[in-house]
Amino acid sequence: MKIAILASEGAPYIKSGGLGDVMEALPAALARIDGNEVVLILPYYKKIKENPAYEVELLHKFNTTLGWRKQYTGVYRLKNRKDGVQVYFVDNLYYFAGRPGAIYGDMDDGERYAYFSRACLETLAAVGFIPDVIQCNDWQTALVPVFLNALYRGIFPDTRCMFTIHNIEYQGWAHSDFFDDVLGLPWEWRGRLDMSNSVNVMKGAIESADLVTTVSETYARELMYPYYAHGLDGILSDAAWKLTGITNGIDVNTFNPETDPALPAHYNADSFVTGKAACKAALQAEVGLPIKPDVPLMVMVTRLAGHKGLDLLRYIARKLMMQEDAQLLVLGTGEAQFEQFFTTLAEEFPDRVAAKITFNLALASRIYAGGDIYLMPSKSEPCGLSQMNAMRYGTVPVVHSTGGLKDTVPPADENGEGGLGFTFQSYNGEDFHAALERCLHLYHNDRTAFRALQRRGMQQNFSWDKPALKYMELFHRMSGK
């Protein structure tokens, strides 16, 4: 099957979050399936273009129409990827290669990714890759199924399109003039994109794609409710017949405690007791906490944002530090209120709390390995990867039972049996505290049962192989092949 995957970011080339991780692992997993040809198309950002590690060749140069504009498009082929995925970069100095800094956040992001969406279809045509299925991701490529059906059916008569929602909070809103000025679509397509007298490109994708997926089964069900859907619950309810969820995997080769080069000691599910002890001691020393092997180390690697449940941790943190014999380590950057809170908390409890307000992938690996308990009380979580990373390294998760957290962390009882971690149902500080206390009680009072829980987490298969097969089932259903 010929599969084209379109996204605004993808590791190792460039990433800002979970989407980048998915776009590294999913194409590779699909390419490992016999009979598949997989193409990945990404913008040619300045950071990628200036990286000498990526060997490329220029294949095509042409103009892409965007409303009244004729924008240059260069198509570069990556020559040194070895896993069977063919990567193409869409080059445009004005929209991508000439802009330093973050991937997103420019005032014309809507125009930038409208251009990219149309340029992706032009690129596929130029390289002669007529896919059976296009899989596009989040609002940045949400216009692909719209352009495909409105303008490109002559080139792609049988191509089917899947739209995947990684985070519905970001939908691609634009002024109503955007439809004519930027998109230049036939007027009959206006209704698919119109919402509240504005343009909503994610709405357009939901209504235009052949199938809509999300990144976990529970998140797909949650999107039927206003609390989670950020205004699109009615649109998704109408499209429920073509909406489904596939829970993400993780890159088990990168996140592997047996081989991770960032770790001071390596281990597996049979040797984790001594291996994690060495990693914990080294981590405590690295972040300035007392080296105490029998004091539970609670950890978080996260964006410091409200929806990550940090308000709940802030509510219970001081009580937790005064009542429990435990340490807390937080790694991440984000909202100033949370950066300041954790910095202040570390100053108040220097022997119990460490706050690393930075982005450091190697330290993140050492935290997954050296921690005992992983905190993830997210208000909402489409899928989440950190809880799976933590379990892969033998760190027991305590999570809010929502989205992908519910799908990947079945609840254990107070004896540590029957699940993979400790969960709470209602989003409030007291319930989070109670779940955490159950975990701490097991750690202090039945280390054998706690280790059995750690081992079960390490034995889970969180690879992309199973999700890739589920994607293939949907691709076959869409294409009839």
C-alpha positions, -999 to 999 in steps of 0.1 A, spaced: 0 0 0 12 35 -8 9 57 23 17 95 25 20 110 60 19 148 63 28 167 94 42 200 106 69 183 127 87 150 130 117 138 151 146 136 147 144 165 123 123 189 144 98 185 172 80 206 198 61 178 215 43 145 212 34 150 176 70 150 167 76 117 185 47 101 167 59 113 133 92 96 140 79 63 151 46 57 132 60 60 96 88 37 105 64 11 120 42 13 89 73 9 66 82 -23 84 50 -40 72 56 -59 40 41 -43 8 40 -8 22 56 23 6 57 51 31 64 88 24 67 115 50 65 152 41 76 179 65 83 217 61 119 225 55 125 247 85 157 267 90 168 243 117 165 213 94 180 231 63 211 242 82 218 208 98 246 191 79 236 156 92 207 155 67 219 147 31 193 160 7 189 166 -31 167 191 -48 142 174 -70 117 200 -81 110 237 -81 75 252 -89 50 277 -77 21 268 -54 -11 288 -57 -26 302 -24 -55 325 -31 -40 353 -52 -4 343 -43 21 322 -63 46 309 -38 78 292 -46 80 256 -36 112 235 -35 110 197 -30 140 182 -13 145 144 -9 163 131 22 190 106 10 203 91 43 174 76 61 177 38 63 143 25 77 123 24 45 106 58 50 111 83 21 112 118 36 105 149 15 110 185 27 89 214 14 111 244 10 99 280 11 122 308 24 93 331 34 72 306 53 98 283 68 135 284 60 138 321 66 123 321 101 144 314 132 131 303 165 101 282 174 81 262 149 48 278 157 37 312 171 40 335 141 11 358 133 6 342 99 7 306 110 -27 300 94 -13 311 60 19 292 65 3 259 71 -24 265 45 5 269 20 21 237 34 -11 217 31 -15 226 -6 22 222 -13 22 187 1 -4 177 -26 17 194 -52 48 176 -40 31 142 -42 21 150 -77 56 162 -87 74 132 -74 49 108 -89 37 93 -57 -1 88 -59 -10 74 -25 -37 50 -17 -41 68 17 -30 102 30 -27 105 68 -26 141 80 -22 154 115 -37 182 136 -48 217 124 -15 224 105 -24 198 78 -62 199 83 -67 216 50 -53 186 31 -86 167 29 -104 200 19 -79 208 -9 -78 172 -20 -115 169 -25 -121 204 -38 -92 208 -62 -71 177 -67 -94 148 -75 -82 149 -111 -47 139 -99 -57 117 -70 -90 101 -81 -89 72 -57 -68 85 -28 -85 84 6 -76 107 35 -74 101 73 -73 131 96 -58 125 131 -65 147 160 -36 148 185 -49 178 205 -83 193 198 -75 224 218 -57 239 188 -81 240 159 -67 265 134 -92 295 137 -90 323 112 -109 354 102 -138 348 78 -118 367 51 -92 339 52 -115 317 30 -112 340 0 -80 358 6 -58 327 14 -76 295 5 -92 306 -27 -116 276 -27 -149 273 -46 -177 289 -27 -196 257 -21 -168 246 3 -174 276 26 -199 258 48 -174 230 57 -150 256 71 -174 281 85 -179 282 123 -191 311 144 -186 335 115 -150 325 113 -129 298 95 -121 267 115 -98 244 95 -101 214 119 -138 215 113 -132 214 76 -109 184 80 -135 165 102 -162 170 76 -140 164 45 -118 134 56 -128 98 49 -119 88 85 -111 108 116 -89 93 143 -76 104 177 -46 91 196 -64 70 222 -97 51 224 -109 70 254 -101 104 239 -123 95 209 -152 89 233 -144 120 254 -146 142 223 -184 137 222 -186 159 253 -183 197 254 -159 195 284 -132 180 261 -141 190 226 -135 228 228 -166 236 208 -164 208 182 -185 183 201 -215 188 178 -193 185 147 -177 153 160 -211 138 171 -223 142 135 -191 125 123 -192 98 150 -196 71 123 -161 78 110 -144 86 143 -122 61 161 -92 61 185 -59 43 182 -36 46 212 -1 57 204 29 37 211 64 48 221 98 43 204 110 13 225 144 15 209 150 51 220 133 46 254 151 14 265 168 11 299 190 -17 286 207 6 260 199 42 268 233 61 266 221 88 290 219 63 319 247 56 344 236 20 347 215 -3 324 189 -28 334 158 -48 323 128 -63 340 149 -89 356 177 -67 369 159 -34 376 162 -35 414 200 -29 413 199 -10 381 173 16 392 190 19 426 222 30 408 203 54 386 184 68 415 215 75 436 232 92 406 201 113 398 197 124 434 233 136 434 229 153 400 200 174 411 212 182 446 189 159 466 202 138 495 211 103 484 185 82 503 177 48 486 147 41 507 130 75 503 106 74 473 115 98 446 84 113 428 92 127 394 76 147 366 89 154 331 63 178 316 54 211 300 45 234 328 10 241 316 -23 241 335 -39 212 316 -11 190 328 -27 190 363 -1 212 379 -27 231 398 -36 199 416 1 193 425 4 229 436 -26 224 459 -12 194 477 26 199 474 33 216 507 11 193 527 27 163 509 62 175 517 54 180 554 34 148 559 52 123 537 88 109 537 93 115 500 113 136 475 99 154 444 118 163 412 102 183 384 117 189 349 102 212 324 95 248 312 62 266 305 39 290 323 56 315 345 33 308 375 43 271 376 80 278 370 80 302 399 60 278 421 83 249 417 114 271 421 100 285 453 90 250 466 126 238 460 139 268 480 114 260 509 122 223 509 158 220 496 163 184 509 130 172 494 123 191 462 144 198 431 131 219 402 149 219 369 133 246 347 149 236 315 145 213 285 170 184 286 163 151 269 192 132 285 181 144 320 146 133 312 158 98 305 177 97 338 146 109 356 125 81 341 151 56 352 159 71 386 124 79 398 102 56 418 68 72 412 58 92 381 31 119 385 7 127 357 -25 142 370 -34 158 336 -68 175 334 -70 160 299 -46 139 279 -53 128 244 -28 100 247 3 109 267 37 93 262 54 100 295 34 75 314 45 48 290 81 60 291 80 59 329 66 23 330 92 12 304 119 24 329 102 8 359 87 39 374 51 35 387 26 61 374 0 79 394 -24 94 369 -58 110 363 -80 85 346 -86 104 314 -78 100 277 -48 78 269 -39 77 306 -70 56 312 -62 33 283 -26 27 292 -26 27 330 -53 3 343 -57 9 381 -40 -13 407 -56 -18 440 -41 -8 474 -20 -40 473 -6 -31 439 -25 -59 421 -47 -59 391 -32 -30 372 -1 -10 362 -4 22 384 -26 42 407 -54 63 393 -81 88 404 -114 96 386 -124 130 397 -102 159 388 -95 174 422 -66 177 446 -79 155 473 -85 125 450 -50 130 435 -36 131 470 -54 99 479 -41 80 449 -6 92 456 -9 81 493 -20 46 482 12 44 460 34 58 488 19 34 513 27 4 491 62 17 486 69 20 523 50 -10 536 53 -37 509 83 -32 487 79 -67 472 45 -58 459 57 -24 447 86 -41 427 61 -65 412 41 -35 400 73 -20 385 81 -53 368 46 -56 352 50 -21 338 84 -29 323 70 -61 307 43 -43 287 46 -40 250 43 -2 243 59 -5 208 43 10 177 38 -24 161 3 -30 174 -9 6 167 6 4 132 -15 -28 125 -46 -9 137 -38 20 113 -34 -6 85 -68 -20 93 -83 14 88 -63 21 57 -75 -11 41 -111 -2 51 -108 33 36 -91 22 3 -109 -11 -2 -75 -28 -8 
